[in-house]
């Protein structure tokens, strides 16, 4: 029998760690090659870690809510015969010894936590506390009542190691402030702090716990509003040419390419062209410095079945033709809805496009996706009466029109640049070549 170390796989250049959300297999379970062993989560994407071998799971080195670095061993799988572990063939004997020592250290730590926690009576609670959390609570002299008051951010409200450590740190800071404040100054400072608005809940109300992704989106949006000075510019675009051209070629395109031709790749192509004309839209802010991005990586906001939003990224969008963009858009949208995106699929975006018109909105004021400095909202395409200018005079006709809403960071993008950029997008759309073939 041989033992195989299952490691957290590399998930993209910008992804260094992931949080374990759920073990799909228990110790003693038989595992087949490519079968999912556990679920992990990064900033935006939930994914599965498959086994690289057939065998039996004999050891789990981390639990739910633990943060694991890329390349760390997360489980041991026992196999029949010899198994070549990539890390073992490329590592020195010292590194192998160090890995074994670290595994032993983890085992010893967990065993010690369990032994210590058994002496403390936290078992009357209806909540589940891990041995490590109980051990920290005992060492910090946290009473049963205090531990019960700690808000848990883990699955089903479970108290994680980070929760208990944050509580200990906050309690220490509060005690330090109380010790240094005079009796006269304390009430004054307390009065200056705005009180939270109480929420009244009655028996007819339903309390819904926010999902992990929902919490992260909430934090990300609030952080963006507090970071960037949001300003919006709006422009109306006549997309009649695009509407008629797409209707003419979409069936042939689907038959030949096996792909749907939506409006999204057409809009993405125009945005990529406009960014090349105005490269200072494709930037990020780092303190007092501006980082000008070389690559044009367009994020496309996609709504998920559970109501959350995710932003997969089209890398080097300016280097793709319309067919390439259509295939990429369809691939990312399909995998997003199926929960099959990889962590790297949502990384590295430099500008974002969101289609608010999908849900009937004619315009919107989207929040910038940090650390980008701009986001474009596509409104619904509407059939409206409009004035049409011709050499023979003006007349009223039926046209297909839409609004483009550009939100940008006024710290680094002034009104002229923000307005010129969205105007250029509109110009590319209105001058669309209807004679082109795809």
C-alpha positions in Angstrom: 0.0 0.0 0.0 1.2 3.5 -0.8 0.1 6.9 0.5 -0.7 9.8 -1.9 -0.7 13.4 -0.7 -3.7 15.3 -2.2 -2.6 19.0 -2.5 -4.6 22.1 -3.2 -4.0 22.6 -6.9 -2.9 25.8 -8.6 -5.9 27.8 -9.6 -4.4 30.7 -11.6 -1.5 33.1 -11.2 -3.4 35.5 -8.9 -4.9 32.8 -6.6 -2.7 31.9 -3.7 -5.2 30.4 -1.2 -8.7 28.9 -0.9 -11.2 28.2 1.9 -12.4 24.6 2.5 -16.2 24.8 2.5 -17.2 21.2 2.6 -15.7 17.7 2.5 -17.6 15.4 0.0 -15.7 12.3 1.3 -15.1 11.0 4.8 -12.2 9.1 6.2 -12.6 5.5 5.1 -14.5 6.3 1.9 -13.3 4.8 -1.4 -12.4 7.4 -4.0 -12.0 7.0 -7.7 -9.6 8.9 -9.9 -11.1 12.3 -10.9 -13.8 12.0 -8.3 -14.5 15.2 -6.3 -13.1 14.9 -2.7 -13.9 18.3 -1.3 -15.3 21.8 -2.2 -13.3 25.0 -1.9 -14.0 28.7 -2.3 -11.9 31.6 -3.4 -13.0 35.3 -3.5 -15.6 34.6 -6.1 -15.7 31.0 -7.3 -16.7 27.7 -5.6 -15.1 24.7 -7.1 -14.2 21.1 -6.4 -10.9 19.3 -5.8 -10.8 15.9 -7.6 -8.6 13.0 -6.6 -5.7 12.2 -8.9 -5.7 8.5 -7.9 -7.9 5.6 -6.9 -7.8 4.7 -3.3 -9.2 5.2 0.2 -9.3 8.5 2.1 -7.3 7.9 5.3 -6.7 11.4 6.7 -8.1 14.9 6.4 -5.6 17.6 7.4 -7.9 20.5 7.4 -11.6 21.1 8.3 -14.4 23.3 6.9 -13.6 27.1 7.0 -9.8 26.5 7.1 -7.8 28.6 4.7 -5.3 26.5 2.7 -2.4 27.7 0.6 -1.9 26.5 -3.0 0.4 23.4 -2.9 -0.4 22.5 0.7 -1.3 18.9 1.4 -5.0 18.7 2.4 -5.6 14.9 2.6 -3.9 11.6 2.5 -5.2 8.9 0.2 -4.0 5.3 0.5 -3.6 3.4 -2.8 -2.7 0.0 -3.9 0.8 -0.3 -5.4 3.3 2.5 -5.9 2.1 6.0 -6.6 4.3 8.7 -8.0 3.6 12.0 -6.2 4.8 14.9 -8.3 5.9 16.9 -5.3 7.9 14.0 -4.0 9.8 13.5 -7.2 10.7 17.2 -7.5 11.4 17.9 -3.8 14.5 17.3 -1.9 14.6 14.8 1.1 14.7 17.8 3.4 11.5 19.1 2.0 9.8 15.7 2.3 10.9 15.5 5.9 9.6 19.0 6.5 6.2 18.1 5.0 6.0 15.0 7.3 6.9 17.1 10.2 4.3 19.7 9.4 1.6 16.9 9.1 2.7 15.5 12.5 2.5 19.0 13.9 -1.0 19.4 12.7 -2.0 16.1 14.2 -0.4 16.9 17.5 -2.0 20.3 17.6 -5.5 18.9 16.9 -5.0 16.1 19.5 -3.8 18.6 22.1 -6.8 20.9 21.4 -9.1 18.0 21.9 -7.5 16.9 25.1 -7.5 20.4 26.5 -11.0 21.2 25.5 -12.3 18.0 27.2 -11.6 19.6 30.6 -13.8 22.6 29.8 -17.5 22.4 30.0 -18.8 24.0 26.8 -20.9 21.0 25.9 -24.2 22.4 27.2 -24.5 24.6 24.1 -26.7 23.8 21.2 -24.0 25.2 18.9 -21.1 23.2 17.7 -17.6 24.3 18.8 -14.5 22.7 17.3 -11.8 21.5 19.7 -9.5 24.3 18.6 -12.1 27.0 19.3 -12.8 25.5 22.8 -9.1 25.4 23.5 -8.6 29.1 22.6 -11.7 30.0 24.7 -10.3 28.2 27.7 -6.8 29.7 27.3 -8.3 33.2 27.1 -10.6 32.6 30.1 -13.8 33.1 28.0 -16.9 32.0 29.9 -19.6 29.9 28.4 -21.9 32.9 28.2 -19.2 34.9 26.3 -18.6 32.1 23.9 -22.3 31.8 23.2 -22.4 35.5 22.2 -19.6 35.2 19.7 -21.0 35.6 16.2 -20.0 32.8 13.9 -19.2 33.3 10.2 -18.8 29.7 9.3 -21.3 27.3 7.8 -24.6 27.4 9.6 -23.3 30.2 11.9 -20.5 28.1 13.2 -17.7 29.9 15.2 -14.4 29.5 13.3 -10.9 30.0 14.5 -10.8 33.5 13.0 -14.1 34.4 14.7 -12.8 33.5 18.2 -9.4 35.2 17.6 -11.1 38.4 16.4 -13.3 38.3 19.5 -10.3 38.0 21.7 -8.5 40.8 20.0 -11.6 43.1 20.1 -12.1 42.3 23.8 -8.5 43.2 24.6 -8.8 46.5 22.8 -12.0 47.3 24.6 -10.4 46.6 27.9 -7.4 48.7 27.1 -9.6 51.6 26.1 -11.7 51.3 29.3 -8.5 51.4 31.3 -7.1 54.6 29.7 -10.4 56.5 29.6 -11.4 58.8 32.5 -15.0 58.4 33.9 -15.8 61.8 32.6 -14.6 61.2 29.0 -16.2 57.8 28.6 -19.9 58.9 28.4 -19.0 61.7 25.9 -17.2 59.3 23.5 -19.9 56.8 23.8 -22.5 59.4 22.9 -20.6 60.5 19.8 -20.8 57.0 18.3 -23.9 56.6 16.1 -26.3 54.0 17.4 -27.3 51.1 15.2 -30.9 51.3 14.0 -32.8 48.5 15.8 -34.6 46.0 13.5 -38.0 44.9 14.6 -38.9 41.3 13.8 -42.3 39.7 14.4 -43.6 36.2 14.1 -44.6 36.7 10.4 -41.2 37.8 9.2 -38.7 35.3 7.7 -35.0 35.5 8.6 -32.7 34.4 5.8 -29.0 33.9 6.3 -26.9 35.6 3.7 -24.9 33.1 1.6 -21.1 33.2 1.6 -21.0 34.7 -1.8 -23.7 37.2 -0.9 -21.6 38.4 2.1 -18.5 38.8 -0.1 -20.5 40.8 -2.7 -21.9 43.0 0.0 -18.5 43.7 1.4 -17.0 44.3 -2.1 -19.8 46.8 -3.1 -19.6 48.8 0.1 -15.8 48.9 -0.1 -16.0 50.1 -3.8 -18.4 53.0 -2.9 -16.1 54.0 0.0 -13.0 53.8 -2.2 -14.0 55.4 -5.6 -15.7 58.7 -6.3 -18.5 57.4 -8.6 -19.7 59.6 -11.5 -22.0 58.6 -14.3 -22.3 59.6 -18.0 -25.2 58.5 -20.2 -25.6 58.3 -24.0 -28.4 57.0 -26.2 -27.3 54.8 -29.1 -29.1 53.8 -32.3 -28.5 50.1 -32.8 -30.9 49.4 -35.7 -28.1 48.3 -38.0 -26.9 45.8 -35.4 -30.4 44.5 -34.7 -31.2 43.9 -38.4 -27.7 42.4 -39.1 -27.9 40.0 -36.3 -31.4 38.8 -37.3 -30.0 38.2 -40.8 -27.0 36.1 -39.8 -27.8 34.5 -36.4 -29.3 31.3 -37.8 -26.5 30.7 -40.3 -24.0 31.5 -37.5 -25.6 29.0 -35.1 -25.7 26.3 -37.8 -22.0 26.7 -38.8 -20.4 27.5 -35.4 -22.7 25.6 -33.1 -23.0 28.8 -31.0 -25.6 31.4 -30.4 -24.8 34.9 -31.6 -26.0 37.3 -28.9 -25.6 41.1 -28.7 -23.0 40.8 -26.0 -19.9 40.0 -28.1 -20.8 42.9 -30.5 -20.9 45.2 -27.5 -17.7 43.8 -26.1 -15.9 44.3 -29.4 -16.9 48.0 -29.4 -15.8 48.4 -25.8 -12.4 46.8 -26.5 -11.9 49.2 -29.5 -12.8 52.2 -27.4 -10.3 51.2 -24.6 -7.5 51.0 -27.2 -8.5 54.6 -28.2 -8.6 55.7 -24.5 -6.1 53.6 -22.6 -6.4 55.7 -19.5 -9.7 54.0 -18.9 -7.8 50.7 -18.5 -6.1 51.6 -15.3 -6.0 50.9 -11.5 -5.1 53.2 -8.6 -2.5 52.2 -6.1 -2.2 54.9 -3.5 -0.9 58.0 -5.3 0.2 55.9 -8.3 -1.7 54.9 -11.5 -1.2 51.5 -12.9 -1.7 51.5 -16.7 -2.8 47.9 -17.7 -1.2 46.4 -20.8 -3.9 43.8 -21.4 -7.5 44.5 -22.1 -9.4 42.0 -20.0 -13.1 42.6 -20.0 -15.3 41.4 -17.2 -18.9 40.4 -18.1 -21.3 40.5 -15.2 -23.5 37.4 -15.2 -26.5 36.7 -13.0 -26.6 33.3 -11.3 -29.7 31.1 -10.7 -29.5 31.9 -6.9 -29.7 35.7 -7.6 -26.0 36.4 -6.9 -23.7 38.0 -9.5 -20.4 36.8 -10.8 -17.9 38.5 -13.2 -16.0 36.1 -15.4 -13.3 37.7 -17.5 -12.5 37.6 -21.3 -8.7 37.8 -21.3 -7.1 39.9 -24.1 -10.5 40.7 -25.6 -9.0 43.1 -28.1 -7.2 40.2 -29.8 -10.4 38.3 -30.5 -12.6 38.7 -33.6 -16.4 38.6 -33.3 -16.5 34.8 -33.7 -13.9 34.4 -31.0 -15.7 36.8 -28.7 -19.0 35.0 -29.2 -17.5 31.6 -28.3 -15.8 33.0 -25.2 -18.9 34.8 -24.0 -21.1 31.7 -24.5 -18.5 29.5 -22.7 -18.1 31.7 -19.7 -21.9 32.4 -19.4 -22.7 28.6 -19.6 -20.1 27.6 -17.0 -21.1 30.5 -14.7 -24.7 29.3 -14.6 -23.6 25.7 -14.1 -21.2 26.6 -11.3 -18.2 25.3 -13.3 -16.0 28.4 -13.5 -12.4 28.0 -12.4 -10.9 30.6 -10.0 -8.7 32.0 -12.7 -11.8 32.7 -14.9 -12.7 35.6 -12.6 -9.3 37.1 -12.1 -7.4 39.9 -13.8 -10.3 42.0 -15.2 -9.4 45.6 -16.2 -12.8 46.9 -17.2 -16.3 45.5 -16.7 -19.5 45.4 -18.8 -22.9 44.6 -17.2 -26.2 44.1 -19.1 -28.9 45.6 -17.0 -31.2 45.4 -20.0 -31.5 41.7 -19.5 -34.1 42.4 -16.8 -35.9 45.2 -18.7 -34.0 48.2 -17.2 -33.4 51.0 -19.8 -30.3 52.3 -17.8 -28.5 51.8 -14.5 -25.7 53.3 -12.4 -23.5 50.2 -11.6 -20.9 50.2 -8.9 -17.3 50.0 -10.1 -15.6 46.5 -9.7 -12.5 47.3 -7.7 -9.6 47.8 -8.5 -10.9 48.9 -11.9 -11.9 52.5 -12.6 -14.9 52.1 -14.9 -17.9 49.9 -15.6 -20.4 50.1 -18.5 -24.1 49.3 -18.1 -26.0 48.2 -21.3 -29.7 49.1 -21.2 -32.6 47.3 -22.8 -32.9 47.7 -26.6 -36.2 49.4 -27.3 -38.2 50.0 -30.5 -38.9 53.8 -30.4 -40.0 56.6 -32.8 -37.1 58.8 -33.7 -36.1 61.6 -36.0 -34.1 60.4 -38.9 -31.9 62.8 -40.8 -31.5 62.4 -44.6 -30.2 64.5 -47.5 -33.8 65.0 -48.4 -34.8 66.2 -44.9 -35.9 64.8 -41.6 -38.6 62.4 -41.0 -40.0 60.2 -38.2 -39.2 56.5 -38.3 -39.1 53.4 -36.0 -35.6 52.7 -34.7 -34.0 50.3 -32.2 -32.3 52.3 -29.4 -30.6 51.7 -26.1 -28.8 53.7 -23.3 -25.2 53.2 -22.3 -24.5 54.2 -18.7 -20.8 54.7 -17.8 -19.8 54.8 -14.1 -16.2 55.9 -13.6 -13.8 56.8 -10.7 -13.6 60.6 -10.6 -10.4 60.4 -8.6 -8.5 59.6 -11.9 -11.1 59.8 -14.7 -12.5 63.3 -15.3 -15.8 64.0 -17.0 -14.2 64.7 -20.4 -12.5 61.3 -20.5 -15.5 59.4 -19.0 -17.8 61.1 -21.5 -15.6 60.7 -24.5 -15.0 57.0 -23.8 -18.7 56.1 -23.8 -19.3 58.3 -26.8 -16.7 56.4 -28.7 -18.4 53.1 -27.8 -21.6 54.5 -29.2 -19.8 55.6 -32.4 -18.4 52.2 -33.0 -21.9 50.6 -32.5 -23.7 53.1 -34.8 -21.0 52.7 -37.5 -21.2 48.9 -37.3 -20.3 47.2 -40.7 -23.5 45.4 -41.8 -21.6 44.0 -44.8 -19.3 41.9 -42.7 -19.6 38.1 -42.5 -19.0 35.9 -39.5 
